[in-house]
Amino acid sequence: MTYPAERTTTLGLLDTFFISSLRIKVSRIASLSNLNSFYILNFLKLSLGLVIAASTMLPLPAGAAENSSPDFGRDVMPILSGNCFSCHGADANKREAKLRLDLREDAVADRDGYQVIMPGNSEMSELIHMITEEYDEDRMPPPEKGPRLTEAQINILRQWIDSGAEYKPHWAFVPAQRSQLPPVSKKRWVKSPIDQFVLAQLEFEKLSPAKPASRETLVRRAYLDLTGLPPSPEDSATFVADKSRDAWARLVEKLLASPQYGERWGRHWLDVARYADSSGFETVYRTYSRES
Ligand code: HEC
């Protein structure tokens, strides 16, 4: 079974949507007040692996990562699985030219004096010759099976091979790594590492952080964000009157511990889990488990 290109694209969009909505959530929560990172981290922790993995992908301000090499899972894998694996993948019965492109050792193996992929050298890689072949009848994928790869796709494969043609497991299986903090100028505003990501993007957009909100606004935002419901007048009044230093901390703790928090965010995480089901488990199963 193969992944048609439209499907990969839709999933790519979903992925982007998910990451950016996460970013908005984090930044909204961060801007509820000059709140310290503890609560945000708590919020992230509760959302387990998916969020941890996603948070490592919090984009640096646009432009910061321009010249990095393509990412295998995000950029390369969709091209290969959508266009090539039906004939050069795990299924031995459908395999052509005794070539597997889903396994690095096979793709880079010596084939009597040349290599399909020569890591670090796209010019010498047969794969690049085949996808850029001038004559339609000789190119890959075969003309009756699919259109030519686009210039952008070809460039991604070139850059990936030139930068070493590393294969990486699906991101869900790669341990989360701490991201490097982006540089910011208004350092004094930052109270937690997550603030720094938010501020970097604000500075990139030439925006200043908003002033801290009033207590009435804060309590309303906390309730709506974490439980989906506004506070009762009593809850609101209690918080507004509570001038102790940890009032905000206790409010957030209380909301995180409430069943309504789980109900509200459970809906969102179930959508994400459904995504992981079709583009995580299934893909990984197909690619990495079915050796034949
Ligand atoms: C519909 C089946 C099919 C698809 C899809 C397909 N190929 Fe092929 N491929 C073949 C066949 C058949 C051959 C052997 C015939 C030939 O060499 O012309 C081959 C040969 C090759 C070779 C040469 C192997 C050698 O020993 O020199 C390369 C490289 C290659 N394909 C790369 C790709 C790439 C990259 C893609 C995806 C962009 C792709 N193929 C998609 C069927 C396919």
Residues whose N, C-alpha, C, O or C-beta is under 5 A from the ligand:
A	BS01	HEC	N83 C84 S86 C87 E96 A97 L99 V116 E126 L127 M130 M140 P141 P142 K145
